[in-house]
């Protein structure tokens, strides 16, 4: 396990495009949330699940559930909450609707754990803020973003005072050739597509 880093899963989205709570949708016979948390539980000594509101269902005894400290602030608020509650100085954060995250990709991020405040993947489609490593030094900047209603999480990488390392797509593809780690299931069509992907 990786010490000094907590795994954080953001599961507070309203799932408007899906029309239902995405946590419990099945991809290849396993709920989305279980697919994500099982990978993080193998890697991190602490795993936090950030929810928009309290949920009496506890997905796993090793997972600590917390609710948004500042409601209605999307992923910026979720990351702020996860960082605030983390027992460690850094968190690796993912969304609950990313069914194909894998340890090999996450370990690329962790290679830079002590050298920078933020580690993100730089893909052709842009940076991927919800598959990244963040230090607690981001907390006051995230709070400032919330106060300013600047709720585009990718904007945190451009804020002064933080060091950012971007992992190039070529490095990602060396361990994840199809970049499946960054696939989000946002709609019924996405869910159908995810279930058609061969895992062999």
Rosetta blueprint (number, residue, H / E / L):
1 X L
2 X E
3 X E
4 X E
5 X E
6 X E
7 X E
8 X E
9 X E
10 X E
11 X L
12 X L
13 X L
14 X L
15 X L
16 X L
17 X L
18 X L
19 X L
20 X L
21 X L
22 X H
23 X H
24 X H
25 X L
26 X E
27 X E
28 X L
29 X L
30 X E
31 X E
32 X H
33 X H
34 X H
35 X H
36 X H
37 X H
38 X H
39 X H
40 X H
41 X H
42 X H
43 X H
44 X E
45 X E
46 X E
47 X E
48 X E
49 X E
50 X E
51 X E
52 X L
53 X L
54 X L
55 X L
56 X L
57 X L
58 X L
59 X L
60 X L
61 X L
62 X L
63 X E
64 X E
65 X E
66 X E
67 X E
68 X L
69 X L
70 X L
71 X L
72 X L
73 X L
74 X H
75 X H
76 X H
77 X H
78 X H
79 X H
80 X H
81 X H
82 X H
83 X H
84 X H
85 X H
86 X L
87 X L
88 X L
89 X L
90 X E
91 X E
92 X E
93 X E
94 X E
95 X E
96 X L
97 X L
98 X L
99 X L
100 X L
101 X L
102 X L
103 X H
104 X H
105 X H
106 X H
107 X H
108 X H
109 X H
110 X H
111 X L
112 X L
113 X L
114 X L
115 X L
116 X L
117 X L
118 X E
119 X E
120 X E
121 X E
122 X E
123 X E
124 X L
125 X L
126 X E
127 X E
128 X L
129 X L
130 X L
131 X E
132 X E
133 X E
134 X E
135 X E
136 X H
137 X H
138 X H
139 X H
140 X H
141 X H
142 X H
143 X H
144 X H
145 X H
146 X H
147 X H
148 X L
149 X L
150 X L
151 X L
152 X L
153 X H
154 X H
155 X H
156 X H
157 X H
158 X H
159 X L
160 X L
161 X L
162 X L
163 X L
164 X E
165 X E
166 X E
167 X E
168 X E
169 X H
170 X H
171 X H
172 X H
173 X H
174 X H
175 X H
176 X L
177 X L
178 X L
179 X L
180 X H
181 X H
182 X H
183 X L
184 X L
185 X L
186 X L
187 X L
188 X H
189 X H
190 X H
191 X H
192 X H
193 X H
194 X H
195 X H
196 X H
197 X L
198 X L
199 X L
200 X L
